[in-house]
Every structure is written in C-alpha cells, then in structure tokens.
Amino acid sequence: MSDLSAVLTWREPYFTDAAGREWHVYDCVRSQGLREVSLGSPSAEFRVFVARDRTKLVYQFDASDAREPTAERLERQLKLAKSREAWASAYQPVRRARR
C-alpha cells in the first residue's frame, strides 16, 4: 500500500486516500439521528467520511471492529462505506410492536 498521508487530530480529522482525495473523518453514535463522538471512541457505531465536494459516505462498525483510526483501517472502511442516501434507505430502525 502506498503512503496514504493520514493525518488525524481531534480538531482537524482528515484522511487522504490512495487516490489523493481528502476526507474529513467523524465517528458517531445513534442518538436521535447521528451524534458525533471522539474519533476512535469505543462507543462509536458509525464512521462518516466527508469529502470537500460534500460527498458523504458512512461505514457501520461491526461489534468486533477496532475503532483506532489507522491509515490502513481508514482505507478499508472507506472502500466498504456506503453513500449517505444508500445507508439511510437500507437502515431501518427496529421498532417494537405495540401491545
């Protein structure tokens, strides 16, 4: 894998992918929509990638996924991420049946 120039800090979380495209990276939890948490937080359920042109891609963590934002991990998650629209249409919250 080539040098991915991953630079991550809490104030300016960004990642440059193998194609040279820059993405801001945010970790979120589900709380009346998505609420941002610290990057790499063990409570994170989703990782959101936002490009300069406002393209948004969402990666949903599996329970066993490590949250630490390494360059290799971010590249893999970005490849598996879905567009915000595709993710929203596929995501259906579980609703309890009324009694």
KOLTI-641799 format. One record per residue (C-alpha): residue number from 1; x, y, z. Coordinates in pm, 1 decimal. Example, Ala and Ser with C-alpha at 12.3 -4.5 7.8 and 13.67 -1.06 7.14 Angstrom:
 seq     east    north       up
   1   1230.0   -450.0    780.0
   2   1367.0   -106.0    714.0
***
This chain:
 seq     east    north       up
   1      0.0      0.0      0.0
   2    134.8    345.4    -85.2
   3    189.5    622.6    167.9
   4   -162.7    739.5    249.7
   5    -59.9   1060.1    429.7
   6   -308.0   1002.2    710.3
   7   -315.9   1299.0    944.5
   8   -560.6   1268.7   1228.6
   9   -617.6   1502.8   1517.0
  10   -935.2   1576.5   1707.5
  11   -956.5   1936.0   1577.9
  12   -890.7   1854.8   1211.4
  13   -961.2   1487.1   1148.3
  14   -877.6   1418.0    786.2
  15   -753.8   1133.1    576.5
  16   -603.5   1136.0    227.1
  17   -693.5    814.7     43.2
  18   -475.8    622.4   -203.3
  19   -625.0    824.4   -492.5
  20   -526.9   1153.6   -326.9
  21   -880.7   1254.9   -225.7
  22   -908.0   1422.4    114.6
  23  -1180.7   1318.4    357.1
  24  -1280.1   1456.2    695.3
  25  -1344.6   1166.3    932.0
  26  -1601.6   1160.0   1211.7
  27  -1714.0    886.6   1449.6
  28  -2078.5    885.8   1555.6
  29  -2338.1    709.8   1766.3
  30  -2708.1    676.9   1700.4
  31  -2894.8    927.9   1916.7
  32  -3198.2   1087.9   1751.9
  33  -3002.4   1076.8   1427.2
  34  -2623.4   1062.7   1437.2
  35  -2427.2   1237.3   1712.6
  36  -2051.3   1290.6   1684.6
  37  -1817.3   1130.6   1940.0
  38  -1438.7   1143.4   1972.5
  39  -1255.0    985.4   1681.0
  40  -1165.0    629.0   1778.5
  41  -1421.0    618.2   2060.7
  42  -1506.2    260.6   2162.5
  43  -1873.8    364.0   2168.8
  44  -1872.3    469.1   1800.0
  45  -2127.0    285.6   1585.3
  46  -2051.8    464.2   1256.7
  47  -1759.8    632.8   1083.1
  48  -1856.6    913.6    846.2
  49  -1628.0   1029.6    564.6
  50  -1697.6   1375.1    415.2
  51  -1510.4   1496.2    103.7
  52  -1451.3   1859.9      6.7
  53  -1731.1   1834.2   -252.6
  54  -1966.0   1730.7     35.4
  55  -1985.1   1364.7    -70.4
  56  -2075.9   1169.9    243.9
  57  -2002.0    801.6    295.6
  58  -2097.8    603.1    605.3
  59  -1926.6    293.8    742.6
  60  -2111.6     94.0   1009.4
  61  -1884.2    -75.4   1262.3
  62  -1926.3   -443.1   1345.6
  63  -1914.1   -515.8   1719.3
  64  -1565.6   -669.0   1679.7
  65  -1419.6   -381.5   1470.6
  66  -1129.4   -187.9   1620.1
  67  -1205.3    185.7   1630.3
  68   -846.0    316.4   1621.2
  69   -813.0    525.2   1302.4
  70   -502.0    384.5   1131.2
  71   -431.0    462.6    764.4
  72   -488.3    102.1    655.2
  73   -809.3     71.5    855.7
  74   -947.3    401.8    720.1
  75   -870.2    297.7    360.9
  76  -1053.8    -34.8    411.2
  77  -1351.1    131.4    581.8
  78  -1374.4    394.3    308.8
  79  -1391.3    121.0     42.8
  80  -1673.3    -50.2    235.8
  81  -1863.0    269.8    320.4
  82  -2197.1    342.6    155.4
  83  -2335.2    672.2     33.6
  84  -2538.3    853.6    293.4
  85  -2853.0    803.5     85.4
  86  -2792.7    429.8     32.5
  87  -2715.9    386.8    401.0
  88  -3029.0    579.4    507.1
  89  -3255.1    377.5    276.8
  90  -3103.6     46.7    394.0
  91  -3108.7    139.5    762.8
  92  -3446.1     71.6    918.0
  93  -3459.5    121.0   1294.5
  94  -3606.2   -169.2   1487.1
  95  -3948.6    -76.4   1615.3
  96  -4126.9   -256.4   1891.5
  97  -4471.6   -390.0   1817.6
  98  -4746.9   -217.7   2012.7
  99  -4929.3   -426.9   2265.5
***
